[in-house]
Amino acid sequence: MKPKKHQLIPASSPEEARAIPIVADAAIATQAIGHGRLVPLIILDTSNRPDMDEVINAQEHVLNGELTVQWGAFPKRQDHFALILCFQHPIERTAIIEFNISKQGSIVEQIFQAGAIYLQSGRVGDRLKHDLDRPKMLVDVGVTGAKKFWDKIYFADLVKKMRRNGLKKSEARVRAQEYLKVLREIGSLRV
Amino acid sequence: MLGRVDIMNFIDWFDFPKSLSLAAFCISLFSLYFSGARSQLARAQEARKLPNLVLNLVHGQFQQGDAENGRLYAFKLMVNNRADNRNAIAAAKLSVTYLTETRILMKMVLIATDLPKTGFLMQEGQTLSVPIEVDAHNSVAGWVYFHAAEGLVKGKHIEQYELEITDTHDKVYSVSETFLKEVRGFEA
């Protein structure tokens, strides 16, 4: 079946429909979770979304939560890719996390590689090393069918970036492929 | 002679094809009426086969345990199946609408637990454990339990409870409750 081009995102308030900015990123690899996979972590600026603090903290009190995961793109901002998370249990809420493809494309690539992402709430200037014990939510992104679209988008963005640096089209394509190969090799490292 | 004339007049007057078509028309009208009634009956029969559960909340209460045990919500339900087909309750959820300490309205969803956590008083009567089969034109009744960890409910101003059951056809039935009685006294 052909995927739908547009889909409504459930949001109970206007705040939920706005993307939550990412203030920092990191990656965590442990034997206990994900068999040593390098799982990316993003720290979200929840100063305007205190409900997300509640969602992330509540997750600490349940064994397994429930949510639906969807990737999306914006017609008016083609240089962005978004992860739409609809939390269902224990708290019902929607979060839209927007990634700038040029600057944060490697995080998206690593999310697809690991099949998961850690979410942590914070403020501008926060880093993972500041407080390792802060509540984190592990989101199983799984296979959504968005990978093939992402591969095309990211590859095109890399080629564009390399052409801006003075490379010819054919050379830029080769370099972009090499870059992706190295990125995926690093991403597939396990502890 | 008169009788003969009448019969002749009648024969002259009688238009066989017209009469036949009139009779056919009348028969088709009857047939249309009966087929309409039959179709209505069939539709009503099909409608009775559609999933139609009725959720009744008989009683609702909660017990507040210590920091380790959290809170246990107990609801006595009665579910009637009004349909001609069997159905089953596939999931039971409790949505708790609450205000956080920073006055944000949130909704917490708790999933029915099989057995109450230790340290809580068991209710007299059958415990309903999903999935629960409900025969056609039959009812099931019993207690459904929802456990909330202390961290989930501590400091929350609860606004409303909404109990939801979902049948095997993904049809959702719900009932709301604003006030729940707190039950005190725990097992040793």
Boltz contact constraints between the chains, C-beta under 6 A:
constraints:
  - contact:
      token1: [A, 50]
      token2: [B, 102]
      max_distance: 6.0
  - contact:
      token1: [A, 50]
      token2: [B, 104]
      max_distance: 6.0
  - contact:
      token1: [A, 51]
      token2: [B, 104]
      max_distance: 6.0
  - contact:
      token1: [A, 54]
      token2: [B, 100]
      max_distance: 6.0
  - contact:
      token1: [A, 54]
      token2: [B, 106]
      max_distance: 6.0
  - contact:
      token1: [A, 58]
      token2: [B, 152]
      max_distance: 6.0
  - contact:
      token1: [A, 61]
      token2: [B, 149]
      max_distance: 6.0
  - contact:
      token1: [A, 61]
      token2: [B, 151]
      max_distance: 6.0
  - contact:
      token1: [A, 61]
      token2: [B, 152]
      max_distance: 6.0
  - contact:
      token1: [A, 89]
      token2: [B, 109]
      max_distance: 6.0
  - contact:
      token1: [A, 90]
      token2: [B, 108]
      max_distance: 6.0
  - contact:
      token1: [A, 91]
      token2: [B, 106]
      max_distance: 6.0
  - contact:
      token1: [A, 91]
      token2: [B, 108]
      max_distance: 6.0
  - contact:
      token1: [A, 92]
      token2: [B, 107]
      max_distance: 6.0
  - contact:
      token1: [A, 92]
      token2: [B, 109]
      max_distance: 6.0
